[in-house]
Amino acid sequence: MSTHSTKTMTESRQRLQDLRSELDRQHLDGFLVPRSDEHNGEYIAPYAERLHWLTSFDGSAGTAIVLPGRAAVFVDGRYTLQAADQVDTSLFEIRHITDEPPSEWLREHLLDGMRLGFDPKLHTERSLERVREICRNKGATLKAAETNAIDQVWLNQPPVPFAPLEVHGLDFAGETSLDKRVRLASQLTKKGVAGAVLTAPDSIAWLLNVRGQDVPNTPISLSYAILKDSSDLDLFINPQKIGDEVRAHLGNGVTVRSESELPAALTEYAKKKVLADPDSASVWIFELLSRNKTEIARQTDPCQLPKACKNDVELDGTRAAHRRDGASLTEFLCWFAQNATDGNLDELTAASKLRSFRDNNENFRGLSFDTISGCGPNGAVVHYRVNEKTNRVIDFGSLYLVDSGAQYLDGTTDVTRTIAVGTPTAEMRDRFTRVLKGHIAVAMLRFPEGTTGSQLDILARLPLWQVGLDYDHGTGHGVGSYLGVHEGPQRISKIGNTVALMPGMIVSNEPGYYKSGEFGIRIENLVTVMPTELPDGGEKPLLKFETLTRAPIDRKLIDTSMMNRDELKWLNSYHQTVQDDLIDIVDPQTANWLKDVTSPLTN
Amino acid sequence: MSTHSTKTMTESRQRLQDLRSELDRQHLDGFLVPRSDEHNGEYIAPYAERLHWLTSFDGSAGTAIVLPGRAAVFVDGRYTLQAADQVDTSLFEIRHITDEPPSEWLREHLLDGMRLGFDPKLHTERSLERVREICRNKGATLKAAETNAIDQVWLNQPPVPFAPLEVHGLDFAGETSLDKRVRLASQLTKKGVAGAVLTAPDSIAWLLNVRGQDVPNTPISLSYAILKDSSDLDLFINPQKIGDEVRAHLGNGVTVRSESELPAALTEYAKKKVLADPDSASVWIFELLSRNKTEIARQTDPCQLPKACKNDVELDGTRAAHRRDGASLTEFLCWFAQNATDGNLDELTAASKLRSFRDNNENFRGLSFDTISGCGPNGAVVHYRVNEKTNRVIDFGSLYLVDSGAQYLDGTTDVTRTIAVGTPTAEMRDRFTRVLKGHIAVAMLRFPEGTTGSQLDILARLPLWQVGLDYDHGTGHGVGSYLGVHEGPQRISKIGNTVALMPGMIVSNEPGYYKSGEFGIRIENLVTVMPTELPDGGEKPLLKFETLTRAPIDRKLIDTSMMNRDELKWLNSYHQTVQDDLIDIVDPQTANWLKDVTSPLTN
């Protein structure tokens, strides 16, 4: 509590009071305040930071519930300390979202007859399931609010963004929007689906070959669309966002309509079959469809899989982007090697220096996420974001972990390197080498068509398991093509996933190890799935990974005596490729350094 | 069609006609006929073979749907040929259950206003989900029938079995029924659950320390139970099954009631919270609960996990059972080595000889499943069951696959060995050695607590993947303690599973390879999960597998040049254990042979 200024505390109390008054006006007793926007996005615009406005908690995930006389904020393990620090705990209890979930809290505090409100645009059916059940059991009513109560009382709420759309040219997209729409429309026709409601802005961006600037880090534009079985499309968007070039690019098949027309447009599908994705579309969409007596096909967003499987133009683009991005990162790593041991460098300066190397790259459009620049114990915080308060000087003898990425018109990057500052301990080298062995096991793997990322996940962990260690995050996430740095449907994770890895999918390969309070290690490259030749007698078509990322892996941290011949061969071959691809595009000083740090290792 | 006798065809036609007349009487237009009983069991009693009675199809899985003027049988890939052979296709279409599912067939043929009947005791909510949706979309009604229409027209339907219960003594069970009930009741109390409806007979058998004889292969007794939060239990069972000894064993806490009293008993829980498992309990149970305005907790059967985690007495029992069972199998393998190359031995004779070795074992109570005894191409049929028609002479130069197991009072066994008859080809040795390497990778693994079987599955497949091969079944299933040879909740499978492997769980380790039309290979041992020591610096408690099965692995099929040092070490150590444990309990001739076939290998 000591860290709250009196001003913030008074402000929080006032906001909560204003919200409760508004709930009274709406005849509601309580309200759900998730951290999400109308499009279920990872990055949200300032106007949608309702949880932050109400509670002062600014983490990337969480939810609040307000009831008469009490309220709570629910966050995951990453954020319990941060929430305790930011939130006025005289107003909100802080609860661990999985250990003490909202449903349990509601079970304790909901009373018979209460009316609990929610904004139907901010929840999926699944996210409400448990709450709905509790309300039923407690005799309470879960009520979709006509207007979000916070929007009614939030003075100076930022406007919904209306940045202009941009055309994503065919030389980057590789397939015209019309071809994509015809391809998907024929699938809709086969299923007897008259229209597919698209609510995910990255799906719409991919399908129309456009990009936007509405949220940080991901070039999307907040909008809805209905793809028809004719291949025509209705785009529901603020018309201010559409300039002449975009209008011409969209062509005759695309009708631009205002967002407020979506409910009316859906009534055109009464008694027809309409697809909507229950994992991303909000309760609001499903309520509109039900109201119209539409036959609802609850199926995966039809753009998701084709968007994930990059075409050859996109793959060539991402390879080029990774070379430029790798050159910048390598220049930074060379600079870091020369400057980090002084004892003057700190995490913020390093992150800012890294950005400066990327800034002038061809096709550079910004970072794909906030850089993780963590030294020593900060490197062990998996979702660390450096700020003035946590900023550490980079100590001699520590490990420095830098996880960063950028958006280029031709591809999205995401790479992590861990660097020894000075001489690493034997423990650091042992742990790093185990992480590297896991990384290589995934990178070298050949696997039959139909294999999911869940099946592979263990390979990245086995060398750590041998000594009773592990890491508490997934091994890989999907990555877009000048789109989300996190995208589905594929992933490499111990959490079950039924989506097979398919050619053209891009996924990260990022095992790690984190010794709490001491150091963090992660080695992350992006890879793409490729077909590979089948040995004689083979029966199942085989796939492999092609590593896209280009940057040296710190040899000071590798204990080659722990590596087998195949692993060393992979490492040397990878380093040779890094050298070949970057040597002519990095500055001369870096070129010299690069030759040295990528020369072959033996054991 | 040529294989049907005129008698059978006439009979099938008559039965279908009788069923349709009965449906008319019940004002139904159609009926669902799954192959299942009221307890969702793998093995069902003859009275429940309704699908077989109606269609002549006798596979272990399938379903039929009868509509006016048309009907279909749905089977999986294992059974499409067999169904075409057994079913009168002028009466029933044969459809592949996943490629052409019942829902699609109904979508084509259901008409507006039709009434489709089903027996609510034979379906889970999930198994009806798709059908329910189709009915809604087509304007048809899905109607729970008061009585199963087939039971009304099946002349000479066998009676529901009423074999006597037997006490499963504490020296086998290791924990009294009262202790188990008190343990589970305290969990129910914590969850505010007043009673748990148990519908799985193996759960009831485990909880009450009783066994039955109602179905083949699994020592269960068909019954229902309600475990109360007081630890008392109501057992709904044919009272004829309860003799004096069992009555005394059950004690005062258990009330024996007739099965017909279950609906009335559930009304005692109106407005209370009752647990029922949606994966095993039928729609009938949930409808009874809903009718009473009971608060339903849809949760996993509370017996499932504690039943899976065997206690020390059960583990010692299973180890002893595996020694006896291994001795019998080894005697068979020795006999087979001496007799198989004559060209006179066939699959049926071999299976029957194997059974004769087990028959007189201490505590032997029968086979745990029908023996798979397959030679050459028959070995490549994963779910092969030998019969007079398919029976093959065991050829010189072929592979013989034998998958068998037994029920002992102290444990359930399941083991597969693949034997070269004469000299195997280089391809057979290569494939066998890859399967063995996969088997050993699982057997040797150490893994942190919390790991699921889904995570491990790939390890058994990797050596095959290298050359573009795989096998189309799971790697391991749970096994009971003188109970089901297939039990949950754990398994080793690429299909996602969220249940962690826990100490005392028994699971099979059975990778294979099947070359269609030529040969089949499988190496199956049962293993149990055990804690193991944590290396210095380790953070996550580690588990390992202890192999339970005792029988030599055919060295003629092992190419030691493909194995690394750790793999050979495991194999030699395993063979030494097999020799040590069996040498004194097999016949002298087998003892000599065993010494030879378990001596150390080198490469």
Interface residues (C-beta under 8 A of the other chain):
Chain A: N137 E295 E427 R446 F447 P448 T451 T452 S454 Q455 L456 D457 I458 L459 W465 Q466 V467 G468 L469 D470 K494 I495 G496 N497 T498 L534 P535 G537 G538 E539 K540 P541 L542
Chain B: N137 E295 E427 R446 F447 P448 T451 T452 S454 Q455 L456 D457 I458 L459 W465 Q466 V467 G468 L469 D470 K494 I495 G496 N497 T498 L534 P535 G537 G538 E539 K540 P541 L542
